[in-house]
Amino acid sequence: MVVTLLDPERGRVDAYARSARKSTRRFGGRLELFARGRAMLGSSRGQMPNLTGFERTESLAPADIDWARLCLASTIAELALVASQPEHADPHLHQWACRVLALCDDLPPARFRLASLTIDLGFLHAIGTLPDIDACAHCDGTLSAGAHWSVASEGWRCAACVPSDTAMVTQAALAFVRQLVNDPATARTGFLSRSVGQHLRQQVDELMADVLPKPLQSRAQLIDALAALTP
């Protein structure tokens, strides 16, 4: 069995785990999804190293995870692995993945859509693609009176740099978006209005389409899972 590991110092590591589904001595039973721990790697005749052992220190998602939460966690894992490279340290990406996976544990269904948005916002920030939320992309002024985000405009623009009839994200909503990026756990308790959430979702989807080489395999399942939730 081939397993994929994400290491903050080595980036993406693919390794061959011989008899991983059967060995209780080396792996403590079957390797779990979304497990965090210490991997022991050995040399092999091929280019792929052997996973000779794995000491799990924690599970970042519950073992009895339901379908909707599994879709969220799978999206996180796929985003992390798509953005990671072999032998390329990326501690910010690793930290983001660990922090948002914790959202999948006992998250109320009413929070799933906000959690999905939080995942994408944090991912874009981790890879350095999310526009600055602290200054206008046009005049470099503050966003104290609210702002409007357009991917086409390459960032947030203050009230003075957009037409007067432009829908604006309030200063309070901007502050909440910053919290979502810096602390994903905020998605457990905070709220965004439907209109602001839809606007952010539209811009995030457009930006994600630009940065991802191809659509995520897990995204279709996540969209279906979110659609099945009560609005």
N, C-alpha and C positions, 0 to 999 in steps of 0.2 A: 504494500500500500504506500502511496506517495502522500506525504503530509506537507502542508505549507505553513511556515512559521513567519511571524513578523517580529524582528528584533530591532530595538532602538539603535544599536550600533552597527548591525550588519544588514539591515534592511530585510528584504524578502529572502527567505531560505527555503528551498524545496529539498526534502530529504526522503530517502527510502526507508520505511519502517517495516522491516521483515517480520512477518507474523504478528503485526500489531494488534490484530483482532483477537489473538489467542493468548499472547504472552502476559501473564500476571507478574512475572518477575521483573521485566524491564519497563513495562508501561502501566502496571497497576490495573490491568484490565484494558478495556477499549479506550482509546484516546477520545476525549470529549471535545465537542465543538466549543469554541470560544473559551478554552482553558488557558490560564496563564501559569507559567512555571519555568523551570530550568531544564533546558534540553541538552542532552549529551550527544555530540556528533562524532562519528568516526569516519575514517577514510574508506574509500571503496575503489574498485577497479575502474568505474566509470566517473563521469564528471559530477554526478549527484552524490552527496555524502550520505552515510548511513545514520539514521537516528537510532542510537544504541540504548537510549533511556530517556525518560521524561518524568520529572518530579513536579506534579501539579501543586501549585500553591493556592490557587483560588479559581473559582468558576465565575467568569464575567457575565454569564447569563445562566439562569436556573436550568437544571437538568430536565425538569418537567415543563419546559417552555411550551406555550401554546402556539398555534399557527401564526397568528398576527404578530406576536412578539418574535417568533422565529424569522419572519419576513423582515422585520426591522433589524434584527441582529445580522442576518445574512447580507443585507444591504450595507451595513457598516463594514463587515469583513471584506466584502467584494470591493468597496471603495478603497479601503486601506491597501489591499493587495494590488489593485490596478495602479494606484499612485506610487507604490513602493518599487524599488529596484534592488537587484542583488548587489551586495557589497557597497551599499550606499546608506550611510547613517541618516536617519530621519526621526529624531526623538520627538519632534512636534507631532508628526503623523501618528507615531506609536502612542503618545500620550492622549491624543484626541480619540483614537480607537478605544482605548481602555476606558476612558471617561464616558463616552456615549453608550458603550455596551452596557454600562450600569443602568441606563435608562430602561432597558428591556426587562428588568426585574420588577415585578409588581406595579408596572405602569398602568394606571386606569385607562380603559379603552377610549374615554373621552379625550385623552391627551395624546393619542397616537398621531394625529395629523400634525400637531404642534411639535411632537418629537421628531417626526419625519423632516419637518422644515429645519429644526435645530440640528439634526444630523448633517444636512446638506450645507447649512451656513457654516458650521464648524469645520466641515471638510474643506470647503473653499478657503476658509481662513488658514487652515493648517498647511495648505499647499501654496499659500501666498497669492490667491486669486480674488478673494473677496474684496470689493472696493472699500476704501477707508470710510468708516462711519462717523468720523470725527470732523471732517472738513469737506467743503464743497469742491467737487472735482473741477469746477469751472473757474471760480474766483478764489479758491482756497480759504474762503471765509468760514465762520462757524455755522453750525446747523441748529442754533438755539431756537429758531422759529419753525422748526420742522424741515423736512426735506422730501425730495422725490427721487426715487431710484429708477434709472433706466439703463439697461445694459447697452443700448445703442448710444447713450450719452457717456458711457464708460465710467459710471459712478453716481454717487449721490449729488444732487444739486439743491442749493438753498432756495428759499422763496424768491429772492431777488434775481435768480438766474433761470427761472422758468416762467411761462405765461401765467397770468394771474388766475386763470380758471383751472390750473393743473391740480389734480388731487394730491394732497400732501400727507406724509406720514408725520404725526405729531412728535414733539420733542419727547414726550413720555413713552410713546411707542418705540422711538429710536433707542432710548435708554434701555428698554426691555430687550430689544434686539441685541444690543451690546452684551447684556447679561446672558442671553442664550448662547452667544458665541464664547464668552469667557467661562461660563459655568452652565453646562448642559442640564444640570439638575434643576435649573430654574423652570424648565418645561413641565415639571411636576406640579407647579403651583400657579404660575402666571398665565395671563391671557393676552391674546391679540384680537382686535375686532375682525370680523369676517372679511371686511373690505381690505384691511391692511394685510391680513393673512393671504388673501387671494393675490394681491399685488406682489407681495414678496415671493409667493410660490411661482408666479409667472416669470419673474426676473431670475430667480434661482434656477428654474428649469432651463431657461434660455442659456444661462451661463454654464450650467452643468453640461449641456449639449456641446458647448464650445470646447470644454476642457477634457471631456472623456473621449477616448478613441472610438468607442462604440457603446451602444446602450447596455446597461447592466442587465445581466440575466435575472437577477433577483428583483429588479424594479417592477416588472410586470406583475409578479406575485404580490408585491407590496401594494401596488395600486389596487389590485383586486381585493386585498385584505382591508384596505382603508375604505373602499367603496361599500363593503359589507357592514361597516360600522354605522350606528345610528348617527345621522347628521347632528 
